[in-house]
Structures are given as structure tokens and as C-alpha cells.
Amino acid sequence: MKKTRNWTSAFAVVILIISFIITSPSLAQVEKDQVAGSFTLYTSQPDADVEALVEGYNKKYPKVRVNIFRSGTEEVISKLMIENKAGKIQADVLLVADNVTFERLAKEGILYSYKSPESSAIPAQFVDPEGMYTGTKIISTIVVVNTKHVSKIPDSWKILISNDAENNAMMPSPLYSGAAAYNLGVLTRQSKFTWDFYKALNNNGIRVGKGNGSVIKAVASGEKDYGMVIDYMVARAKKQGSPVDLIYPKEGVPAITEPIGIIKSSDNKTLAKTFVDFVLSEEGQKLAVEMGYTPIRSGLQAPTGLKTIDEIKFLEADTQELLKSRESDKKKFSYIFNQ
């Protein structure tokens, strides 16, 4: 009889344990639910994209509020540097155009070293070895054409300095756009281009807009037939029915990786890390693909109309040289285009 009572008691304990396991949240769920608070993101992503990104993040971390400041890369960095000089940067996380910008901030001691566990799935050349920043996507600058007005699709950057494009093309300003500033540095350091290419663009009457958005708008509307612009904007406009097409010129293309990093003075590093991890995770990268970006994480396909990392012929230049010469490059651009 005693043995029966012991067996019955033991059986009850087992049932209780199983019930607890089934009804209790997992450790991961408990940790996720404990992530709460707020942090501030400074970014140059388009409004709709950053909103979608934060929405995706909040599905995983619903108790976190993300405050957003959005503008062109140059204006974002200008704001950040003013705040740094004043003694307190308001941003916790930075997500802007190019690695040259992050190199500058790293040299000035503004960034915090964080090597996300998700970065192991990203090609090493897009991950800062010191952990100061990590690329989040591939954004190539290409040639866009209005297909209603252009019957012969070009295959070279030379189209922008041809008779067909005289007073009929547009480009973003490197004084506003981080991608355009990067393009300026890279292209002028290619023997096939140099500063002669930008001088020829000016002589051919190319219009200098503000950001890349102004370029795709002008070409899609037929105001201009040609443009120099980032790839995903063209693919997105084409998908929405605009008469545009994108060309990866045969000479190659400059590409930015829109890195993400954490501000060293941030008081919200724990939350900042969860955001960085999400952006670099498979979930975050699939969201980037849904938005129309070429993912930087290995094993994912590019959106329709865009090339994958392996398919793109990149034009590159030494990052430290680009950093050293960025301001002088912009001044020279201003002089050539009377900006």
C-alpha cells in the first residue's frame, strides 16, 4: 500500500511538471517580454522604409518605443556632430548611407564596438573588424531611363554625357545625399572616369537635384529621360507601374551598404543591440527584401529586377582615402556645378 501511494505521488509530480512546461512561456519569450523602454534612431532611410522596419522590430519587441529622426545622410551627420560638440548625442542607433561616414565617426570616438552574433552570416568585407558598424543591405547606383521616351536602352555610364542626355538627365547632390557623396569619391578615382566625367556631366547640362528621390520622380514623370540614382528606387517605381527601367552599366557600379552602428554615449545600449540584431537577422533581412533592397546576408535572393551581390560588378576605392578627401571632393563638386 505504501508503494502504491509513493507511485501515485510521483505520477502527480510528473504531471505537474509537464503541465508547468506546457503552460509556461519559454525562456526566450520571457526575455523578449522583458525588453522594454525606448531608444532613438537617426537614419537616412525613406520614411516608409524606416516605419516598416520599426514595425517589424516592434512585432518582436512590442514594449519598445523607437523615436526616429530622419533626413539625408549629410544633414543627419551634421545634427549628430552639433550634438556631440554640445556634449550629448541624442541618438542611440545610427543607420545611414555609407561606411565612409561611419569611419569618420569611429575615428572621432563616437561609435560603440558591438559585434552582433548575426554578423557571422554577413560577408566579412561588409563588417567592420572592430565592430563599430555593419552593412545592412546592398544599394547600387545605376542609370535609370524613361522607357516611354528612350527606345534604345543604354549599357554604359557614357549615356549621361551623350547628346541624347543633353539637358535631359538628373543626379542627386553629394552635398545632401550620402550615397551621392560616396559615388563622387569612387567614380573620380576610377581611371575610366576621374573628375573629367563630372565636368562632362556639368557641360552636358545635367540637373543636380537634392536626394535620390528627386531623381526618380523626375525620370518617372518624364521631366527627364535619364538619371543617376540608387537601384531599389527604380525597381520599386517600375513595380508600381512607372515607365522606368534600370541599367547596371558595364563599367561597374558604386554601391553603399547602409551600415548600422551604436553611439558610444548611448544610455540605451541593451535596446540598441536588440535593434541591430533584428536588422541583421534573417527575419530583418527578409523584411529588407520585401521593401525592395538587395540583402547583405548570405543565402537570400534579391528582389525582382535587382542583382544579387554575386552578380554585381562593383567599383571601389580605398575607404581611408575617401574619408580623407570627402570634404575636399564636395568642395570641388560645388565649384564645378556652382552649387
C-alpha positions as CSV (number, residue, x, y, z in Angstrom):
1,M,0.0,0.0,0.0
2,K,2.8,2.4,0.8
3,K,4.5,1.7,-2.5
4,T,1.2,2.5,-4.3
5,R,0.9,5.9,-2.5
6,N,4.5,6.7,-3.4
7,W,3.9,5.8,-7.1
8,T,0.7,7.9,-7.2
9,S,2.5,10.8,-5.6
10,A,5.4,10.6,-8.1
11,F,3.0,10.4,-11.0
12,A,1.3,13.5,-9.8
13,V,4.6,15.4,-9.6
14,V,5.4,14.4,-13.2
15,I,2.0,15.6,-14.4
16,L,2.5,18.9,-12.6
17,I,5.9,19.4,-14.1
18,I,4.6,18.6,-17.6
19,S,1.7,21.0,-17.1
20,F,4.1,23.7,-16.0
21,I,6.3,23.2,-19.0
22,I,3.4,23.3,-21.4
23,T,1.7,26.4,-19.9
24,S,4.8,28.4,-19.0
25,P,6.5,30.8,-21.5
26,S,9.8,29.8,-22.9
27,L,13.0,31.4,-21.7
28,A,13.3,33.2,-25.0
29,Q,9.7,34.5,-24.6
30,V,10.4,35.7,-21.1
31,E,13.5,37.5,-22.2
32,K,11.6,39.1,-25.1
33,D,8.8,40.3,-22.9
34,Q,11.3,41.8,-20.5
35,V,12.7,44.0,-23.3
36,A,11.0,47.4,-22.7
37,G,11.8,51.1,-22.9
38,S,12.7,53.5,-25.7
39,F,15.7,54.5,-27.8
40,T,16.3,56.9,-30.6
41,L,17.2,56.1,-34.2
42,Y,18.9,58.5,-36.6
43,T,18.6,57.4,-40.2
44,S,18.6,58.5,-43.8
45,Q,16.2,55.7,-44.9
46,P,13.0,56.8,-46.6
47,D,10.1,57.4,-44.2
48,A,8.0,54.5,-45.4
49,D,11.0,52.1,-45.1
50,V,12.1,53.1,-41.6
51,E,8.5,52.9,-40.5
52,A,8.2,49.3,-41.9
53,L,11.5,48.4,-40.3
54,V,10.4,49.6,-36.8
55,E,7.0,48.0,-37.3
56,G,8.8,44.6,-37.9
57,Y,11.0,45.2,-34.9
58,N,8.0,46.0,-32.7
59,K,6.3,42.8,-33.6
60,K,9.2,41.1,-31.9
61,Y,9.6,43.7,-29.1
62,P,6.2,45.3,-28.6
63,K,7.2,47.0,-25.4
64,V,10.0,49.2,-27.0
65,R,9.3,52.6,-28.4
66,V,11.6,53.7,-31.2
67,N,12.0,57.5,-31.6
68,I,13.0,58.4,-35.2
69,F,14.9,61.4,-36.7
70,R,15.1,61.1,-40.5
71,S,16.8,63.2,-43.1
72,G,19.5,62.9,-45.8
73,T,22.8,61.4,-44.5
74,E,24.7,64.7,-44.6
75,E,22.0,66.5,-42.6
76,V,21.8,63.6,-40.1
77,I,25.5,63.7,-39.5
78,S,25.5,67.5,-39.2
79,K,22.9,67.2,-36.5
80,L,24.8,64.4,-34.7
81,M,28.1,66.4,-34.8
82,I,26.4,69.5,-33.4
83,E,25.0,67.4,-30.6
84,N,28.4,65.8,-30.0
85,K,30.0,69.2,-29.7
86,A,27.3,70.3,-27.2
87,G,28.2,67.2,-25.1
88,K,25.3,64.9,-25.7
89,I,24.3,63.0,-28.8
90,Q,20.5,62.2,-28.7
91,A,20.8,59.2,-31.0
92,D,21.3,55.7,-29.7
93,V,21.5,53.9,-33.1
94,L,22.7,55.3,-36.4
95,L,21.6,53.8,-39.8
96,V,22.8,55.9,-42.7
97,A,24.2,55.6,-46.2
98,D,27.9,54.5,-46.3
99,N,30.9,53.1,-44.5
100,V,33.0,56.3,-45.1
101,T,30.6,58.2,-42.8
102,F,31.0,55.5,-40.1
103,E,34.8,55.5,-40.5
104,R,34.8,59.2,-39.7
105,L,32.7,58.7,-36.6
106,A,34.8,55.8,-35.5
107,K,37.9,57.9,-35.7
108,E,36.3,60.5,-33.6
109,G,35.4,58.0,-30.9
110,I,31.7,58.4,-31.4
111,L,30.8,54.8,-32.1
112,Y,30.5,51.8,-29.7
113,S,32.0,48.5,-30.6
114,Y,29.4,45.8,-30.8
115,K,29.8,42.6,-32.8
116,S,26.3,41.2,-33.3
117,P,26.0,37.4,-33.4
118,E,24.0,37.9,-36.6
119,S,27.1,39.3,-38.4
120,S,28.6,35.9,-38.8
121,A,26.1,35.3,-41.7
122,I,27.3,38.5,-43.5
123,P,30.3,38.6,-45.8
124,A,33.4,39.8,-43.9
125,Q,34.1,42.8,-46.2
126,F,30.8,44.4,-45.1
127,V,31.5,44.0,-41.3
128,D,33.9,46.4,-39.6
129,P,36.6,44.3,-37.9
130,E,36.4,46.5,-34.8
131,G,32.6,46.0,-34.5
132,M,31.9,49.7,-35.0
133,Y,29.4,49.2,-37.8
134,T,27.9,46.5,-40.1
135,G,26.4,46.8,-43.6
136,T,22.7,46.1,-43.7
137,K,22.0,45.9,-47.5
138,I,23.5,46.5,-50.9
139,I,22.3,49.7,-52.7
140,S,23.9,50.2,-56.1
141,T,23.9,53.5,-58.0
142,I,22.8,52.8,-61.6
143,V,21.4,54.5,-64.7
144,V,17.6,55.0,-64.9
145,V,15.7,55.7,-68.1
146,N,12.2,56.7,-69.0
147,T,11.0,53.8,-71.3
148,K,8.3,55.9,-72.9
149,H,10.9,58.3,-74.3
150,V,14.0,56.1,-74.6
151,S,13.7,53.3,-77.2
152,K,17.4,52.1,-77.2
153,I,18.3,51.0,-73.7
154,P,22.0,52.1,-72.9
155,D,24.6,49.9,-71.2
156,S,27.1,52.5,-70.2
157,W,27.6,55.5,-67.9
158,K,28.6,57.4,-71.1
159,I,24.9,57.8,-71.9
160,L,24.7,60.6,-69.3
161,I,27.3,62.7,-71.2
162,S,25.9,61.9,-74.7
163,N,23.8,64.1,-77.0
164,D,20.7,62.2,-76.1
165,A,21.1,63.2,-72.4
166,E,21.9,66.9,-73.1
167,N,19.8,68.9,-70.7
168,N,17.8,65.7,-70.2
169,A,19.4,64.0,-67.2
170,M,19.4,64.4,-63.4
171,M,21.6,63.3,-60.5
172,P,21.4,63.6,-56.7
173,S,23.7,66.1,-54.9
174,P,26.6,64.8,-52.8
175,L,26.1,67.9,-50.6
176,Y,22.8,66.2,-49.4
177,S,22.9,62.5,-50.2
178,G,25.5,60.2,-48.6
179,A,25.2,57.8,-51.5
180,A,25.9,60.6,-53.9
181,A,28.9,61.7,-51.9
182,Y,30.2,58.1,-51.9
183,N,29.7,57.9,-55.7
184,L,31.6,61.1,-56.2
185,G,34.6,59.8,-54.3
186,V,34.6,56.4,-56.0
187,L,33.9,57.5,-59.6
188,T,36.5,60.3,-59.6
189,R,39.1,57.7,-58.5
190,Q,38.5,55.4,-61.4
191,S,40.8,55.8,-64.4
192,K,37.7,55.4,-66.8
193,F,36.0,58.4,-65.1
194,T,38.1,60.8,-63.0
195,W,36.9,64.3,-62.5
196,D,36.6,64.6,-66.2
197,F,33.3,62.6,-66.0
198,Y,31.8,65.1,-63.6
199,K,33.0,68.1,-65.7
200,A,31.4,66.4,-68.7
201,L,28.1,65.9,-66.8
202,N,28.1,69.6,-66.0
203,N,28.9,70.6,-69.6
204,N,26.1,68.4,-70.8
205,G,23.6,70.2,-68.6
206,I,22.8,67.5,-66.1
207,R,20.4,68.8,-63.4
208,V,21.5,68.4,-59.8
209,G,18.6,67.6,-57.5
210,K,18.6,67.1,-53.8
211,G,18.3,63.4,-52.9
212,N,17.8,60.3,-55.0
213,G,14.0,60.7,-54.6
214,S,14.1,63.8,-56.7
215,V,15.8,61.9,-59.5
216,I,13.4,59.0,-59.7
217,K,10.5,61.4,-59.6
218,A,11.8,63.5,-62.5
219,V,12.5,60.4,-64.7
220,A,9.3,58.6,-63.8
221,S,7.3,61.7,-64.7
222,G,9.1,62.2,-68.0
223,E,10.6,65.5,-66.9
224,K,14.0,63.9,-67.6
225,D,14.7,60.8,-69.7
226,Y,17.9,59.7,-67.9
227,G,19.2,59.8,-64.4
228,M,21.9,58.6,-61.9
229,V,20.1,57.0,-59.0
230,I,20.1,54.2,-56.5
231,D,18.7,50.9,-57.8
232,Y,15.9,50.0,-55.4
233,M,14.1,53.2,-56.1
234,V,13.9,52.3,-59.8
235,A,12.8,48.7,-59.2
236,R,10.1,50.0,-56.8
237,A,8.8,52.6,-59.2
238,K,8.7,50.1,-62.0
239,K,6.8,47.6,-59.9
240,Q,4.3,50.4,-59.2
241,G,3.8,50.9,-62.9
242,S,6.1,53.9,-63.7
243,P,7.6,53.8,-67.2
244,V,11.2,53.3,-65.9
245,D,13.9,50.8,-66.3
246,L,17.3,50.4,-64.5
247,I,20.6,49.5,-66.1
248,Y,23.7,48.3,-64.3
249,P,26.4,49.9,-66.6
250,K,29.0,47.6,-68.0
251,E,31.9,49.6,-66.4
252,G,30.6,48.6,-63.0
253,V,28.7,50.5,-60.2
254,P,29.5,52.1,-56.9
255,A,27.4,50.6,-54.0
256,I,26.8,51.6,-50.4
257,T,25.8,49.2,-47.7
258,E,23.8,51.5,-45.4
259,P,25.6,50.4,-42.2
260,I,24.2,50.4,-38.7
261,G,26.0,51.2,-35.5
262,I,25.5,52.1,-31.9
263,I,26.5,55.5,-30.4
264,K,29.1,55.2,-27.7
265,S,27.5,57.7,-25.3
266,S,24.1,55.9,-25.6
267,D,22.3,55.1,-22.3
268,N,20.2,52.5,-24.0
269,K,22.8,50.1,-25.4
270,T,20.9,47.0,-24.4
271,L,17.9,48.1,-26.5
272,A,20.2,49.3,-29.3
273,K,21.7,45.9,-29.5
274,T,18.3,44.2,-29.9
275,F,17.6,46.5,-32.9
276,V,21.0,45.9,-34.5
277,D,20.5,42.2,-34.1
278,F,17.0,42.3,-35.6
279,V,18.1,44.3,-38.7
280,L,20.9,41.8,-39.4
281,S,18.9,38.7,-38.6
282,E,17.3,36.5,-41.3
283,E,13.9,38.0,-40.3
284,G,15.2,41.5,-40.7
285,Q,16.9,40.8,-44.0
286,K,13.8,39.2,-45.4
287,L,12.0,42.4,-44.5
288,A,14.6,44.3,-46.4
289,V,13.9,42.2,-49.4
290,E,10.2,42.8,-49.1
291,M,11.0,46.5,-49.1
292,G,12.9,46.0,-52.4
293,Y,16.5,46.0,-51.2
294,T,19.3,43.6,-52.1
295,P,20.0,41.7,-48.9
296,I,23.5,41.7,-47.5
297,R,23.0,38.4,-45.6
298,S,24.2,35.3,-47.3
299,G,21.6,32.8,-48.6
300,L,18.8,35.2,-49.6
301,Q,17.7,36.2,-53.0
302,A,17.5,39.8,-54.3
303,P,14.1,41.3,-55.2
304,T,12.8,41.0,-58.8
305,G,14.7,43.4,-61.0
306,L,17.8,43.7,-58.8
307,K,21.1,41.8,-59.0
308,T,22.5,39.8,-56.1
309,I,25.9,40.5,-54.5
310,D,27.5,37.8,-56.7
311,E,26.1,39.3,-59.9
312,I,27.1,42.9,-59.3
313,K,30.4,44.4,-60.7
314,F,31.5,46.8,-58.0
315,L,33.5,49.9,-58.5
316,E,35.5,50.6,-55.3
317,A,38.1,52.9,-53.8
318,D,40.2,52.9,-50.6
319,T,37.9,53.8,-47.7
320,Q,40.5,55.8,-45.9
321,E,41.3,57.8,-49.0
322,L,37.6,58.5,-49.4
323,L,37.3,59.6,-45.8
324,K,40.3,61.9,-46.1
325,S,39.1,63.6,-49.2
326,R,35.3,63.7,-48.7
327,E,35.1,67.4,-47.8
328,S,37.6,68.5,-50.5
329,D,35.7,66.4,-53.0
330,K,32.4,68.1,-52.1
331,K,34.1,71.5,-52.4
332,K,35.4,70.6,-55.8
333,F,31.9,69.4,-56.9
334,S,30.4,72.7,-55.6
335,Y,32.9,74.6,-57.7
336,I,32.3,72.6,-60.9
337,F,28.5,72.8,-60.6
338,N,28.3,76.2,-59.0
339,Q,26.3,74.8,-56.0
